[in-house]
Amino acid sequence: MKRILLQSVLAAFALTCGYFFWMRHFAEQELVIISTTDLHSDINNMPRLATAVKMSRDTVRTLLVDSGDRWTGNAYVDMAAEPRRPIIDMMNALGYDVATLGNHEWDAGHPFLGYINTSVAKFDVVCANCKSDTISFPQPDAYKIFRFGGKRIGFVGAVNNFDNGHPSGKAESYEGLRFEDPKRAAIKYARRLRGDCELLVLLSHVGDDVDRELAAEFDLYDLILCGHTHNKLDTLIGRTQLGQSGRGSKRIGVSRVVIKGKAIKSLEYDIVELASYEEDAQMKEWVDRVYDNETLNRPIGRSVKLLDKIGIAAWETSAMKTHFGVDVAFYHYGGIRFDEMPSEDISTGMIFGVEPYSSKVYTMVMTGAQIERMILAKYNDRENMRESHRLDIFSTEPYVIHLDESGDAIRVEFENLVPEAEYKVAMGDYMFNNYKDIVCRDLVRTDVLLTDILMNDLASNTPIDYSNTPIQAIKR
């Protein structure tokens, strides 16, 4: 009897081993990866995303992933009763599986992010190039491997570290953390995992320019889901598919993968607009509750016309100049997060949306020559090429950047400033702390929030009237 039982157990064991061996080495499996990136607290299309995810999961094995920057950009989320919680709670409800960290995850400081990652988020958070020596921010895993149908799907995460050895943002948000070169970290873990995974995916918040370099130089990843640059991307470099669905929740990336045995039979990536999907009723009610905020919905004033990014910049710099009584005010392109602002019923929530970073203002004294030096240094920046060789610094002072034959800036022609004269200047704290070659005297770090300046200016001067025609230009 014991012999029969032992034989039965051994037979069952052999069958099980044979089944898993067949599934791993011969069986065909289909997988869909739905990806988001740079949501920036945009919850408006979460009801449609809920429907899309449910439809996919009802038909095929589906993983839901994110490439970073989940918050900062929507005051109704970022300033909720529990700040930033709505976007994470909704991601939990949607059943996200894994995500990497974007630079804006640190906007509220790393103790807050550590709490969210370990105590609130129900999905795995991976980041291969972040190293933590702090108790308040537990070290994230470098990668996560999912197993299904005998197949192994590996996800590695990486975040940019272009600005002063840390991701874009204020230095104090990263105290106690170290960031390795993201490309080097991505290569290291890909080589470690490549033989163990049928499909290897990089969740990258580094930028699609660096991701393109990685794909071209190293044949390591099957799929790179890009973030940070807010672009739409669907391209194949070598054997690596790169995909990026832009900014916000209007669209998603959909990767359809068929794996036969240990080889990828097919991998297709598409950017899918969510507008055609029905809204999930329960998620829609949740979103409506988040937007039911009397304080943020209260109108402050209006504009004579719809303002685009140029017009918003003109208003911001003009309001700074007036508030501090300076000669000239500056603000940077990346700090203005709305592409346009409506003319009617500009609310508190819109003000916090256009300037979501709790930016404060520095004042100082600079000569015309020092102002020119600052503008030239930013335009010719070789370390952060994404923000160079473009009009990055908005100003109340009209100016023209003159270029040489190679496309570098060689001088700045001002309408009113002269090199030897001194001028009182105002600029946002991010610009002062991160831009190079800012030389000045009489520096004052004020505690005045730019959002307060804008709200007071709007209330006092409504309707505001600013031009959408740029007063800065580039001339070759």
Secondary structure, 3 states (H helix, E strand, C coil): CHHHHHHHHHHHHHHHHHHHHHHHHCCEEEEEEEEECCCCCCCCCHHHHHHHHHHHHCCCEEEEEECCCCCCCCHHHHCCCCCCHHHHHHHHHHCCCEEECCHHHHCCCHHHHHHHHHHHCCCEEECCCEEECCCCCCCCECEEEEEECCEEEEEEEEECCCECCECCCCHHHHCCEEECCHHHHHHHHHHHHHHHCCEEEEEEECCHHHHHHHHHHCCCCCEEECCCCCCEEEEEECCEEEEEECCCCCEEEEEEEEEECCEEEEEEEEEEECCCCCCCHHHHHHHHHHHCCHHHHCEEECECCCEEHHHHHHHHHHHHHHHHCCCEEEEEHHHCCCCEECCCCEEHHHHHHHCCCCCEEEEEEEEHHHHHHHHHHHHCCCCCHHHCCCCCEEECCCEEEEECCCCCEEEEEECCCCCCCEEEEEEEHHHHHHCCCCCCEEEEEEEEEHHHHHHHHHHHHCCECCCCCCCEEEEC
